[in-house]
């Protein structure tokens, strides 16, 4: 059965361009409830730990540098079938390939600066949510 929570991060590019409010509004209009949210600035070490799954990939260093380049907004979102529905809402990783009206089609600059992160599985949503939030920071 599909889970009902997922994690997103509004990435530094979208935060610096002032898209945070518009992205949150689009998320809520799509029926997601925000269960936890904070504004933070990841250190390189924190970004490296979070994206450790990509450590052997050629883009890892660039990704860590980017994610620690400015403030971001991690959020735990709730909705039936949260992971799949959210990934549809954000669109393809490459905004040039994202469907019209998706978050990445509207707000992303390129593959590297693609506005938002979305968990890719229920298991990762749980792990990633626990990376950013403890039990006292979550609603419900």
C-alpha positions as CSV (number, residue, x, y, z in Angstrom):
1,X,0.0,0.0,0.0
2,X,1.3,3.5,-0.9
3,X,2.3,5.7,2.0
4,X,0.8,9.0,2.8
5,X,3.8,11.1,3.5
6,X,6.7,12.4,1.4
7,X,9.5,14.9,1.8
8,X,10.2,17.8,-0.4
9,X,12.9,20.5,-0.2
10,X,12.5,23.8,-1.9
11,X,16.0,24.2,-3.1
12,X,18.3,27.2,-2.8
13,X,17.7,28.4,-6.4
14,X,14.0,28.6,-5.9
15,X,14.3,30.2,-2.4
16,X,16.7,32.8,-3.7
17,X,14.4,33.7,-6.6
18,X,11.5,34.2,-4.2
19,X,9.4,31.2,-5.4
20,X,8.9,29.6,-2.0
21,X,5.4,31.0,-1.5
22,X,4.2,30.2,-5.0
23,X,5.6,26.6,-4.7
24,X,3.9,26.1,-1.3
25,X,0.6,27.4,-2.6
26,X,0.8,25.0,-5.6
27,X,1.6,22.1,-3.3
28,X,-1.4,22.9,-1.0
29,X,-3.7,23.5,-4.0
30,X,-2.8,20.0,-5.1
31,X,-4.3,18.6,-1.9
32,X,-1.1,18.1,0.2
33,X,-1.1,19.1,3.9
34,X,2.1,20.4,5.4
35,X,3.0,18.4,8.4
36,X,6.4,20.0,9.1
37,X,8.4,22.8,7.5
38,X,11.5,24.9,8.3
39,X,13.8,27.4,6.7
40,X,17.4,26.3,7.0
41,X,20.9,26.5,5.5
42,X,22.5,23.1,5.1
43,X,26.3,22.9,5.7
44,X,28.4,21.0,3.1
45,X,28.7,18.1,5.6
46,X,24.9,17.9,6.1
47,X,24.2,18.1,2.3
48,X,26.9,15.4,1.8
49,X,25.2,13.1,4.3
50,X,21.7,13.7,2.9
51,X,22.9,13.0,-0.7
52,X,25.3,10.2,0.2
53,X,23.3,7.8,-1.9
54,X,24.8,9.7,-4.9
55,X,28.4,9.7,-3.6
56,X,29.7,7.7,-6.5
57,X,27.9,9.7,-9.2
58,X,29.8,12.3,-11.1
59,X,27.4,15.1,-10.0
60,X,27.7,14.5,-6.3
61,X,30.2,17.2,-5.5
62,X,28.3,19.8,-7.5
63,X,25.0,18.8,-5.9
64,X,26.5,19.1,-2.3
65,X,28.0,22.5,-3.2
66,X,24.7,23.7,-4.6
67,X,22.5,22.4,-1.8
68,X,24.8,24.1,0.8
69,X,24.9,27.4,-1.2
70,X,21.9,29.1,0.4
71,X,18.7,28.6,2.5
72,X,16.3,25.8,1.6
73,X,12.9,24.8,2.9
74,X,12.4,21.1,3.7
75,X,8.8,20.0,4.3
76,X,6.9,16.8,5.1
77,X,3.8,16.6,3.1
78,X,0.8,14.4,3.6
79,X,-1.8,13.1,1.1
80,X,-3.0,9.6,0.0
81,X,-0.3,8.2,-2.4
82,X,1.9,11.1,-1.5
83,X,5.2,10.0,-3.1
84,X,3.7,9.3,-6.6
85,X,1.4,12.2,-6.6
86,X,4.1,14.6,-5.5
87,X,6.5,13.4,-8.2
88,X,3.8,14.0,-10.8
89,X,3.2,17.5,-9.4
90,X,6.9,18.4,-9.6
91,X,7.6,17.0,-13.0
92,X,10.7,15.6,-14.6
93,X,14.1,16.3,-13.1
94,X,15.1,18.1,-16.3
95,X,12.7,21.1,-16.5
96,X,12.9,21.1,-20.3
97,X,11.2,17.7,-20.2
98,X,8.7,18.5,-17.4
99,X,5.0,18.7,-18.2
100,X,3.5,22.1,-18.5
101,X,2.2,23.5,-15.2
102,X,4.5,21.3,-13.0
103,X,6.6,22.9,-10.4
104,X,9.9,22.3,-12.3
105,X,8.4,23.5,-15.6
106,X,7.4,26.7,-13.9
107,X,10.3,27.4,-11.5
108,X,13.4,25.3,-12.3
109,X,16.4,26.7,-14.2
110,X,18.0,23.4,-15.4
111,X,18.7,19.8,-14.3
112,X,21.1,21.0,-11.5
113,X,19.0,23.8,-10.3
114,X,15.6,22.1,-10.5
115,X,13.7,24.0,-7.7
116,X,12.6,21.1,-5.6
117,X,13.5,17.7,-4.3
118,X,10.9,15.0,-4.0
119,X,11.4,11.6,-2.3
120,X,11.4,8.7,-4.8
121,X,9.9,6.0,-2.6
122,X,7.9,5.5,0.6
123,X,11.0,4.1,2.3
124,X,13.2,7.1,1.3
125,X,10.4,9.6,2.3
126,X,10.5,8.2,5.8
127,X,14.4,8.2,6.0
128,X,14.6,11.7,4.5
129,X,11.9,13.1,6.7
130,X,13.7,11.9,9.8
131,X,16.9,13.5,8.5
132,X,15.3,17.0,8.7
133,X,12.7,16.6,11.4
134,X,12.3,15.0,14.8
135,X,9.0,13.8,16.2
136,X,8.3,17.1,18.1
137,X,8.6,19.1,14.9
138,X,5.8,17.2,13.0
139,X,2.1,17.8,13.2
140,X,-0.1,14.8,13.5
